[in-house]
Amino acid sequence: MATGWAGDGAVQDQIDATVSDAVQRARRQLKKGPGLTHCEACDAPIPAARRKAVPGVRLCVACQETQDAERSAAIYNRRGSKDSQLR
């Protein structure tokens, strides 16, 4: 692969740096702290094991699953358009 003036391994170094930056950004966005004892959506108690496993937890498992499903449905268009299927 021709890389111009870049040294050997420069492309891999750039890929590694990009991945490292993305991991650091994701870690900064993680919530911290003890979390809530009751779900902020339905007021159901959140088990201690979940609070320990997910720092800063704010939702019970059922409400979290609902929220995740809503987010993934809004992000992905699984039906696609007729035009994209005909190509």
Summary of the structure (lengths in Angstrom):
residues: 87
radius of gyration: 21.1
end to end distance: 31.1
largest distance: 60.1
contacts: 160
relative contact order: 0.10
helix: 53%
strand: 2%
